[in-house]
Amino acid sequence: MCVRRTAVVKLAVSDEQRDALHRTADQYLYCANRTADYCWSGTAFTECKTNKRDVRDALYSDLREETELQAQLVQAAIRRAVEAVKAVVERWKKGQRVSCPTFTTETLDYDTRSATFYRNKVSLATVEGRVEPSFVLPADSPTPYERYVLSEDYEFRESTLRYDATTDEFYLHISTRQIDSDDEVSEDTGHSDQTVLGIDLGVNSLAVTSTGTFWQGDDYDHWCREFEKRRGEMQQRGTQAAHNALLRLGKREEAWRKQYIHTVANELVSEAVEHDCDVIAFEDLTDIRERLPHAKWHHVWAFRRLYEYVSYKAPEQGVSVEQVEPNHTSQRCSRTDCGFTHENNRHGEHFECQKCGYEVNADYNGAKNVGLRYARKRRHRLRSSPTSGGGDARVDVRINGGTLNGKSHQRIAGD
């Protein structure tokens, strides 16, 4: 199983570093806005340019000459703008009112070449060379940064530098990924009409895929608690200044939560693309408060936002998004030669089938069941369609180590 984690850290920057980061952000935004203008037609969505390679080939050399940005930052700005235009084009196709994307918030995307992490600091590429601001970490150890970014069990994926104008602070959203050596996904042994990635949403793990990738919720919960604590402290003061500070804090929290869920959504879509999935399947979120009584308001908010973000990001990559009925996905055995459903099968985060003895993480079991439910639903729809010819098209569920075929057998045993 591979696990994705996101750590958020505040940077302690000197005046010189602050100036360098602001100048870099300004030029990064210039590249992003210049790219968006190039991609945008404004008359018909069919005329918008959304092929990343073609756009990069057309603009990269000019943007390198017009700015002092490192090559990786220019390419990152181009990618961000093209993805934004793609998202707008999808809304345009649905008849919604749209306009050319404009980038104003100071955020920059860093990869392994433009950012290097150390125990107490990070080295970031800027227009004035490398700067190395130190981290402002909580006193309680180990911090999420220590557990995930510094751990040999996790690899750095990407990070987003964000400037918070209300506090004049810089924050890094750092994405990491844990991969066990025996979790390699084998090649397909055949072709199928569709391959689906099942998604299970929960409290301990915000999202789990049928490929065995986990997006844990502990860092998200930690920062939500921190914001809640600060709100409580300000409310107790009862002054006008505290009220104004409370309003600013609310805007910061909303921006942070949106950025966090955007990161998870991007990674979910990447997971589907990496495993050649045609469909991402979620549980229907109706009545989710009743189904997850221990979920707090910010969990439910995160679930709905995540589905919303994935729903418009995935089609850009040729992946559709569907919902299935949630009934008993957490209690059903996901082994296709069993399928036994009983409330005693699940105990917290552990699943053990009372019939066949299959044991696995409960959320991973649920994610596979979501994928299988979509596979069965689609086959039934094809069979009942008067134009399908009664065909028995195969829908495979992408899992850790291969695929499951929803008919009656496991094509490649991977769990």
Buried (B, 14 or more C-beta within 10 A) or exposed (E): BBBBBBBBBBBBBEEEBBBBBBBBBEBBBBBBBBBBBBBBEEEEBEEBBBEBEEBBEBBBEEBBEBBEBBEBBBBBBBBBBBBBBBBBBBEBEEEEEBEBBEBEEBBBBBBEEBBBBEEEBBEBBBBBEBBBBBBEBEEEEEBBBBBBBBBEEBBBBBBBBBBBEEEEBBBBBBBBBBBEEEBEBEEBEEEBBBBBBBBBBBBBBBBBBBBBBBBBBEBBBBBBEEBEEBBEEBEEEEEEEBEEBBEBBEEBBEBBBEBBBBBBBBBBBBBBBBBBBBBBBBBBBEEBEEBBEEBBEBBBBBBBBBBBBBBBBBBBEEBBBBBBEBEBBBBBBBBBEBBBBEEEBBEEEEBBBEEEEBEBBBBBBBBBBBBBBBBBBBBEEBEEEEEEEEEEBBBBBBBBBBBBBBBEEBBBEBB
